[in-house]
Amino acid sequence: MTHRKAVRIAKPTIAEVLAEFLAEHQGRLSSRTFASYEEVIELFQHSLNGYGYQSLGKADAHLFDRLYNAKGAEHREFCDIFGPQHILPNVGEFLG
């Protein structure tokens, strides 16, 4: 019998980790600086949601296709599927 790694939505997701990052920094930053943080995080998530799938392996790509193409409440974006281990491979796309 072959044991396959179950592919499922990460806990925590990228979206959750980035929201936690913002929540942790909100109280220590000025309103203006925090607004800049929020804007950059929003742009980064937009980049990940638009291009992050390009860095996926076969099993993760299958999960992404299934959830991204789902209808209604089942639909998920890249940042709502994968965990923070998928951030670093996609930073170059964002910065480029």
C-alpha positions as a Python dict, from the first residue, in 0.01 Angstrom:
ca = {
    (1, 'M'): (0, 0, 0),
    (2, 'T'): (128, 347, -90),
    (3, 'H'): (96, 623, 169),
    (4, 'R'): (22, 958, 12),
    (5, 'K'): (45, 1284, 197),
    (6, 'A'): (-302, 1431, 238),
    (7, 'V'): (-321, 1766, 63),
    (8, 'R'): (-553, 2011, 233),
    (9, 'I'): (-593, 2372, 335),
    (10, 'A'): (-307, 2483, 560),
    (11, 'K'): (-343, 2577, 923),
    (12, 'P'): (-261, 2864, 949),
    (13, 'T'): (-302, 3006, 600),
    (14, 'I'): (-98, 3287, 451),
    (15, 'A'): (-396, 3521, 494),
    (16, 'E'): (-420, 3433, 864),
    (17, 'V'): (-47, 3482, 925),
    (18, 'L'): (-42, 3818, 750),
    (19, 'A'): (-353, 3934, 941),
    (20, 'E'): (-182, 3830, 1266),
    (21, 'F'): (130, 4021, 1164),
    (22, 'L'): (-76, 4336, 1109),
    (23, 'A'): (-266, 4292, 1436),
    (24, 'E'): (61, 4257, 1630),
    (25, 'H'): (204, 4576, 1480),
    (26, 'Q'): (-104, 4797, 1485),
    (27, 'G'): (-62, 4919, 1842),
    (28, 'R'): (307, 5004, 1814),
    (29, 'L'): (298, 5196, 1485),
    (30, 'S'): (166, 5539, 1402),
    (31, 'S'): (-158, 5543, 1204),
    (32, 'R'): (24, 5659, 893),
    (33, 'T'): (292, 5389, 913),
    (34, 'F'): (35, 5121, 988),
    (35, 'A'): (-168, 5229, 684),
    (36, 'S'): (147, 5178, 474),
    (37, 'Y'): (194, 4830, 623),
    (38, 'E'): (-168, 4745, 540),
    (39, 'E'): (-126, 4867, 184),
    (40, 'V'): (191, 4666, 124),
    (41, 'I'): (38, 4350, 276),
    (42, 'E'): (-271, 4396, 58),
    (43, 'L'): (-57, 4434, -254),
    (44, 'F'): (154, 4133, -155),
    (45, 'Q'): (-157, 3917, -105),
    (46, 'H'): (-288, 4034, -441),
    (47, 'S'): (42, 3928, -600),
    (48, 'L'): (36, 3590, -425),
    (49, 'N'): (-325, 3530, -526),
    (50, 'G'): (-246, 3619, -886),
    (51, 'Y'): (90, 3450, -938),
    (52, 'G'): (167, 3218, -644),
    (53, 'Y'): (19, 2913, -817),
    (54, 'Q'): (312, 2919, -1061),
    (55, 'S'): (550, 2794, -791),
    (56, 'L'): (337, 2496, -685),
    (57, 'G'): (425, 2131, -715),
    (58, 'K'): (183, 1884, -874),
    (59, 'A'): (-21, 1792, -563),
    (60, 'D'): (-52, 2152, -445),
    (61, 'A'): (-139, 2266, -798),
    (62, 'H'): (-421, 2011, -807),
    (63, 'L'): (-555, 2137, -472),
    (64, 'F'): (-528, 2498, -590),
    (65, 'D'): (-712, 2426, -917),
    (66, 'R'): (-990, 2243, -735),
    (67, 'L'): (-1047, 2515, -474),
    (68, 'Y'): (-980, 2819, -692),
    (69, 'N'): (-1224, 2697, -958),
    (70, 'A'): (-1490, 2599, -705),
    (71, 'K'): (-1814, 2792, -708),
    (72, 'G'): (-1967, 2994, -426),
    (73, 'A'): (-1851, 2947, -68),
    (74, 'E'): (-1612, 2667, -170),
    (75, 'H'): (-1398, 2908, -379),
    (76, 'R'): (-1059, 2993, -224),
    (77, 'E'): (-773, 3219, -325),
    (78, 'F'): (-405, 3119, -300),
    (79, 'C'): (-360, 3297, 36),
    (80, 'D'): (-667, 3117, 176),
    (81, 'I'): (-533, 2772, 81),
    (82, 'F'): (-160, 2763, 152),
    (83, 'G'): (55, 2828, 457),
    (84, 'P'): (349, 3060, 516),
    (85, 'Q'): (599, 2814, 365),
    (86, 'H'): (468, 2938, 27),
    (87, 'I'): (557, 3302, 96),
    (88, 'L'): (932, 3302, 40),
    (89, 'P'): (927, 3127, -302),
    (90, 'N'): (700, 3406, -426),
    (91, 'V'): (870, 3718, -288),
    (92, 'G'): (1077, 3763, -604),
    (93, 'E'): (763, 3783, -820),
    (94, 'F'): (626, 4054, -592),
    (95, 'L'): (946, 4257, -580),
    (96, 'G'): (1003, 4222, -954),
}
